Amino acid sequence: MNNPKNILLITTDQQSATMLSCAGNPDLNTPNIDSLAADGIRFEKAYAAQPLCGPQRCSWYTGLMPHQHGITFNVDDIEIETDQMMGQIFRDAGYSTGFSGKWHVNVPTQDKARHGFDWMNNIRCNGADEGIAPDFKRFLNENDNRPFLFSASFNNPHNICEGSRGWPFPDGNPGMIENLDQLPPLPGNFGVPQNEPSVIREVQGLYQNGIYPIAKWDETRWRLHRWYYCRLTEIVDRRIGDLLQILRESELLNDTLIVFTSDHGEGNAHHQWIQKQVLYDEAARVPFLLSQPGSELEHNDTRQLVNSGIDLIPTLCGLAQIECPIHLDGQDWSRILDDPELPDQRDYLVVETEFCTFNKPLGYMGRAVRTSRYKYMVYSVGENREFFADMENDPGETENLVGNPNHLEELERHRTLLRNYIVEKDDIFPMDLIGP
């Protein structure tokens, strides 16, 4: 790595790991994000710390798991339990720090001494996307030649939530399809798995006329949802292209390292689910790219296990070659730009969830353990609370292997991993709910 000093952090909202044309998705075209992958590393097994906006974003900017920083559901009137945050770390290292777009972090934006972003503008959840590129250009013009960290925080393709409820699209209208035959097909794992944890459909049923308005959807409506999701992703890809063009025009592209990720994914009709919160891969697995413009890496993809919530700050610090706070135990992935064949850095990761509606938790928690081949999920309530999948042979998570004698040893190993994690990390998930 040539050690460019500048860091551009690009984030989207609700973009699944598969929603990239460079990931092999034939239903959309994302040339600008693809260009980032071509100049760097795409992590195929990156997961959110929690597949929900507020908790994951608080993890990004603190480096802590949700149960550690205290925000385990979307809530406005609780502040995070930490004093050292991303912007502060970089500001204290001499960086100019800027932020534009969706905040959704439980620290007041005016408390710059705490979050550390000295330059902030256009802070809102909806309608901010078109202003991010102009903000970035103004930030660069006002910068005093110091190295910079700029966080460009896009809302799309989160507008799929508004679209599913029949509301206007606040960050760009995707238009209407003229030929329904061109709608994406239903996914191969559209069906609900046998012996699925019952809490998933319980939550869905509570809000089928609000948050999850799918009760009367036919096949065409499901496929239209998938079409809208593709178009919204393409809209935000074009916005990202605007950022890259600004770097070119400023002659800063080759002096800037770029990190791209999303806070969580979207059900997108897989398992007949829309939106987030569940532990299935479509909601929990996210894109995570490290890009070094101008490089010619021969191995652009890796299957290292990444927890994007707690790994982001250590990785940014590694890219900038500044000291990372010792209390953070996430992984620094900057080394992989110099060594794409880096040995596996972690044996497993944990994903958290707590089902909620707006500002109101339901009291239903869940945890997932992801290893190189398997994924174990357990929820705190309901029947069939556990789900165990062989991700190598069943990446769509269609078959629950709990109770299958051929996988009993691996199932128990994953249960033990979670029990040990709960003890080591002082997690709040009840240990006695792990297992039959």
Buried (B, 14 or more C-beta within 10 A) or exposed (E): BEEBBBBBBBBBBBBBBBBBBBBEBEBBBBBBBBBBBBBBBBBBBBBBBBBBBBBBBBBBBBBBBBBBBBBBBBBEEEBBEBEBBBBBBBBEBEBBBBBBBBBBBBBEEEEBEBBBBBBBBBBEBBEBBBBBBBBBBBBBEEBEEEBBBBBBBBBBBBBBBBBBEEEEBBBBEBEEBEEEEEBBEBBEBBBEBEBBBBBBBBBBEBBEEEBBBBEEBEEEBBBBBBBBBBBBBBBBBEBBBBBBBBBEEBEBBBBBBBBBBBBBBBBBBBBBBBBBBBBBBBBBBBBBBBBBBEBEBEEBEBEBBBBBBBBBBBBBBBBBEBEBBEEBBBBBBBBBBEEBEBEEBBEBBBBBBBBBBEEEBBEBBBBBBBBBEBBBBBBBBBEBBBBBBBBEEBEBBBBBBBEEEEBEEBBEBBBEBBBEBBEEBEBEBEBEBBBE
